[in-house]
Amino acid sequence: MYSINKDIKNAETLPSAFYKSSESWEMCRENIFAKACLYLCDEQELFRGPENAIPLVLHENYLDEPLVLINNGEQTNCYTNVCTHRGFALLQYPQKVRRLICQYHGRRFNLKGEFEAMPEFEEAENFPRPCDNLHQLPLFKWRQFLFTSIDPKADFSGVIQRLEERLSFLPIEDFRFAPEYSKTYNVHAHWALYCDNYLEGFHIPFVHQALKSILDYGSYTTECYDQMVLQIGYSDGSSYTFDLPEGHPDFGKDVTAYYYWIFPNFMLNFYPWGVQLNIVKPYKDNFSKVEFLYYIHDQEIFDIMQGDKLAEKTEREDEFVVEAVQRGLRSRFYQAGRFSPKREKGVHYFHQLISEAINASKK
């Protein structure tokens, strides 16, 4: 359906029809989001209170998959939050429980998601069956962060390995979650347009003057890995940099920022002050919500670098750009563009992943 030339020097972008097609929107949901490992939550924050069973909805208004995370005292597991009798939502709010009991007809499950009992079923034959247990989804954990997938097709361990290559020296579990800075932005654009913009630093000199002032644009680099893109921002000589240990891949270099993107919609923006998580959530083909979650490692550096103010300014500038592209895609005269081989490797890789996922659904 879509074809992206693997040679970036000859490749064209996804056509404008991709961003406007209802068929592509549906295929992205079932063949990208339903199969990808998606960010779920911070395990430390989620189970900070006494509750051991927490209901969540995975990508509300898009996947809309009701889940429940249960900590059984030994580990956290993820199950569908739907009774296997008649589909009733088992848990309506976080609770401390010893078992899950359906409030509709009383079906009971233990904390391993296994069927235990059901009233008035004495005459049922061939019951219970394995399908009467709650469906368990895989959980992938990196540091305190949990990821899951409805139908996993990629090996998330490779992503974790790549993250640890450069981030192992950071005590991320000890970073303070900062809800006072965290917020959600409404962006009137297709979710993939937001990712397109994130995946290249090409626009920084034209759009982000404040960000440009702390980065050396000439040395800005992009590295593509399996299901991941890393952009590295080096200091212009006036900004804070990471204190990298010997043996680190970038030891001796003045790194100000590591920008990680994990397919399809999750970003980690590391600065010397800590990390900012971005989660792009599709709602409509012309509307997305983007969560910004802050974790502070060094409050003094955060304040000096004005981490929240810089992020707010950069985000508003990005919104202006992607919303303008969203409007521009209505044109009958724009079909597709070309990639800068030097500056748009990340976008080119992203478009390859999208086209491969959609084309696989057609086979």
C-alpha positions in Angstrom: 0.0 0.0 0.0 2.9 2.4 0.9 6.5 2.0 -0.2 9.4 3.8 1.3 12.7 3.4 -0.5 15.3 2.1 2.0 17.9 4.4 0.3 17.3 7.7 1.9 19.0 9.5 -1.0 16.2 8.4 -3.3 13.3 8.0 -0.8 10.1 10.0 -0.7 8.1 10.5 2.5 4.8 8.9 3.2 2.1 10.4 0.9 -0.3 13.0 2.3 -3.1 10.4 1.8 -1.6 8.4 4.7 -2.4 11.2 7.2 -5.9 11.7 5.8 -7.1 8.1 5.1 -9.5 6.5 7.5 -8.3 3.1 6.3 -4.7 4.0 7.3 -5.9 5.3 10.7 -7.6 1.9 11.4 -4.6 -0.1 10.2 -2.3 2.0 12.4 -4.4 1.1 15.4 -4.5 -2.7 14.7 -1.1 -3.2 13.0 1.1 -0.7 14.8 -0.4 0.2 18.3 -2.0 -3.2 19.0 1.3 -5.0 18.2 3.8 -2.5 19.7 5.2 -2.4 23.2 3.5 0.7 24.6 4.3 2.7 27.7 1.9 1.9 30.5 3.0 3.5 33.8 5.6 4.1 36.5 5.4 1.1 38.8 6.9 3.0 41.7 4.3 5.8 41.5 1.4 3.6 40.7 1.8 1.4 43.8 2.9 4.1 46.2 -0.3 3.7 48.2 -1.9 0.6 49.9 -3.8 -0.4 46.7 -2.5 -3.5 45.0 -5.0 -3.6 42.1 -5.1 -0.7 39.7 -7.4 -0.4 36.6 -6.1 1.4 33.5 -7.2 1.9 30.0 -4.6 1.4 27.4 -4.7 4.4 25.0 -8.2 5.6 25.7 -10.2 6.6 22.6 -7.9 4.6 20.3 -7.1 1.1 21.5 -9.5 1.5 24.5 -8.3 -1.7 26.1 -9.3 -2.0 29.7 -6.5 -3.5 31.9 -5.8 -4.1 35.5 -2.4 -4.2 37.1 -2.1 -6.4 40.1 0.8 -6.6 42.5 0.6 -9.9 44.3 3.4 -9.1 46.7 6.1 -10.8 44.6 5.6 -9.0 41.2 3.3 -6.9 39.1 1.2 -8.6 36.4 -1.2 -7.2 33.8 -4.6 -8.7 33.0 -7.6 -7.7 31.0 -10.0 -5.9 33.3 -13.0 -7.8 31.9 -14.9 -10.7 33.6 -14.8 -13.8 31.4 -18.5 -14.5 32.1 -20.3 -11.5 30.5 -17.6 -8.9 30.0 -18.3 -6.7 33.0 -15.5 -4.4 34.0 -14.1 -6.1 37.1 -12.4 -3.2 38.8 -13.8 0.3 38.8 -11.2 2.1 40.9 -7.9 1.2 42.6 -8.4 -1.1 45.6 -6.5 -3.3 48.0 -7.9 -6.8 47.4 -7.2 -10.4 48.1 -9.1 -11.6 45.0 -11.2 -10.1 42.2 -14.9 -10.6 42.5 -17.2 -9.5 39.6 -19.9 -7.2 41.0 -22.3 -8.4 38.2 -22.7 -12.2 38.9 -20.0 -12.9 41.5 -17.4 -14.7 39.4 -14.2 -14.8 41.4 -10.5 -14.7 40.4 -7.3 -15.0 42.4 -4.5 -12.5 42.2 -2.8 -14.6 39.5 -5.9 -14.0 37.3 -7.0 -17.6 37.7 -10.7 -18.5 37.9 -11.7 -19.6 41.4 -15.4 -19.9 41.6 -18.8 -19.0 40.1 -22.2 -19.2 41.7 -25.1 -21.1 40.0 -22.8 -23.0 37.6 -23.0 -26.4 39.1 -24.8 -27.9 36.1 -22.4 -26.3 33.5 -20.4 -29.0 31.6 -16.8 -28.7 30.5 -16.4 -25.8 33.0 -14.2 -24.1 33.9 -11.9 -23.9 30.9 -8.6 -22.1 30.4 -10.4 -19.2 28.7 -12.3 -18.6 32.0 -9.1 -17.3 33.5 -8.3 -13.6 32.9 -6.2 -13.0 29.8 -2.7 -12.0 30.9 -0.7 -9.5 28.9 3.1 -9.4 28.9 4.8 -6.8 31.0 8.2 -5.4 30.0 10.1 -3.4 32.6 12.9 -0.9 32.2 13.9 0.6 35.5 10.6 1.6 37.2 8.7 2.0 33.8 6.3 -0.6 32.6 5.3 -1.4 29.0 2.8 -3.8 27.6 1.5 -5.0 24.3 -1.9 -6.5 23.2 -0.2 -8.7 20.6 3.6 -8.3 20.9 5.6 -8.7 17.7 8.9 -7.0 18.6 11.5 -8.0 21.1 11.6 -5.2 23.7 14.8 -6.6 25.3 16.7 -5.0 22.5 15.3 -1.6 23.3 16.2 -2.0 27.0 19.7 -3.0 26.0 20.1 0.1 23.8 18.8 2.4 26.6 21.3 0.9 29.1 24.2 1.4 26.8 24.2 5.1 27.5 22.0 5.5 30.5 23.2 2.8 32.9 25.2 5.4 34.9 22.1 7.3 35.9 20.1 6.5 39.1 16.8 6.9 37.3 14.8 5.0 40.0 15.8 7.8 42.4 14.7 10.6 40.2 11.8 12.5 41.8 8.5 12.4 39.8 7.4 16.1 39.5 3.7 16.4 38.9 3.8 20.1 39.5 5.6 20.4 36.1 3.8 17.6 34.3 1.0 18.4 31.9 -1.0 17.2 28.8 -1.1 19.2 25.6 -3.8 19.1 23.0 -2.4 19.0 19.5 -4.6 19.4 16.5 -2.6 17.1 14.3 -2.2 13.5 13.4 -0.1 11.5 15.9 2.5 10.5 13.2 3.0 14.2 12.3 4.0 14.9 15.9 6.5 12.0 15.7 7.8 13.2 12.3 8.7 16.5 13.9 10.3 15.0 17.0 12.5 12.7 14.9 14.6 15.4 13.3 16.7 18.3 14.5 16.6 19.8 11.1 14.0 22.4 12.1 15.8 23.5 15.3 17.5 26.6 13.8 14.3 27.7 12.2 11.8 27.0 14.9 13.5 26.7 18.3 15.8 29.6 19.0 15.9 29.0 22.8 16.7 25.3 22.3 19.3 26.2 19.6 21.1 28.4 22.2 22.1 25.4 24.3 22.9 23.0 21.5 25.6 22.9 18.9 23.5 22.3 15.8 26.5 21.4 13.6 27.3 18.3 15.7 23.7 17.2 16.3 23.6 13.5 15.5 20.9 10.9 14.8 21.3 7.1 15.3 18.7 4.5 14.2 18.3 1.2 15.9 15.7 -1.6 15.8 12.4 0.1 16.8 14.3 3.1 18.2 15.9 6.4 17.2 18.4 8.3 19.3 19.3 11.9 18.8 22.2 13.4 20.6 22.5 17.1 21.4 26.0 18.4 22.2 26.7 21.6 24.1 27.6 24.8 22.4 30.1 25.4 25.2 27.7 27.4 27.5 25.3 24.7 28.6 25.4 22.0 31.3 26.5 18.6 30.2 26.4 15.0 31.6 29.2 13.8 33.8 29.9 10.7 31.8 32.0 7.9 33.3 35.0 6.3 31.7 34.0 3.5 29.4 30.8 5.4 28.4 30.3 5.4 24.5 30.4 9.3 24.7 33.1 9.7 27.3 35.0 12.9 26.7 32.2 14.5 24.7 30.0 17.4 25.9 26.6 15.9 25.7 23.7 18.2 26.8 20.8 15.9 25.8 19.8 12.4 24.8 16.5 12.2 22.9 15.2 8.7 22.6 12.1 7.7 20.5 10.6 4.2 20.9 8.3 3.1 18.1 5.6 4.1 17.8 4.8 7.0 20.2 7.1 7.2 23.3 9.9 9.6 23.9 12.6 10.0 26.7 14.3 13.4 26.8 17.3 13.2 29.1 19.1 16.4 30.3 21.7 16.8 33.1 18.7 17.8 35.4 16.7 14.6 34.8 14.3 13.2 32.2 11.0 14.2 30.6 8.7 11.5 29.2 6.5 12.3 26.2 3.6 10.0 25.3 1.8 10.8 22.1 -1.8 9.5 22.2 -3.9 9.4 19.1 -7.6 10.5 19.4 -8.6 11.4 15.8 -6.7 11.6 12.6 -6.3 15.4 13.2 -6.1 15.4 17.0 -3.7 14.0 19.5 -2.9 14.4 23.2 0.8 14.6 24.3 1.7 13.9 27.9 4.8 15.5 29.4 6.0 13.8 32.6 8.9 15.2 34.5 11.5 13.4 36.7 14.0 15.6 38.5 17.5 14.4 39.3 19.0 17.8 40.1 16.6 20.6 41.0 19.3 23.3 40.9 20.3 22.5 37.3 16.6 22.2 36.4 16.0 25.7 37.7 19.1 27.2 36.0 18.3 25.5 32.7 14.6 26.5 33.1 13.7 22.9 32.2 9.9 23.4 32.4 9.9 26.9 30.7 12.2 25.6 27.8 10.0 22.6 27.3 6.8 24.7 27.3 8.3 27.1 24.7 9.6 24.3 22.6 6.3 22.4 22.7 4.2 25.4 21.7 6.6 26.0 18.8 6.3 22.3 17.8 2.5 22.6 18.0 2.5 25.5 15.7 4.6 23.6 13.2 2.7 20.3 13.2 -0.7 21.9 13.2 0.4 24.0 10.2 1.5 20.8 8.4 -1.8 19.3 9.2 -3.6 22.1 7.5 -1.1 22.1 4.6 -1.8 18.4 3.9 -5.3 19.4 2.7 -3.7 20.8 -0.4 -4.5 19.0 -3.7 -1.0 19.9 -4.9 1.1 18.3 -2.1 1.6 14.6 -2.4 5.0 13.7 -0.8 8.4 15.2 -0.1 12.0 14.1 -0.1 14.3 13.5 2.9 17.5 15.3 3.8 20.0 12.4 3.9 22.0 14.3 6.5 19.2 15.5 8.8 16.1 13.3 8.4 17.4 9.8 9.0 15.0 9.3 12.0 11.9 10.4 10.0 13.0 8.1 7.1 13.3 5.1 9.5 9.9 5.9 11.1 8.2 6.0 7.7 9.8 2.7 6.8 8.4 1.1 10.0 4.9 2.5 9.3 4.9 1.3 5.7 6.2 -2.2 6.7 3.5 -2.6 9.4 0.7 -1.5 7.1 1.9 -3.5 4.1 2.1 -6.6 6.3 -1.6 -6.3 7.1 -2.3 -6.5 3.3 -0.6 -9.9 2.8 
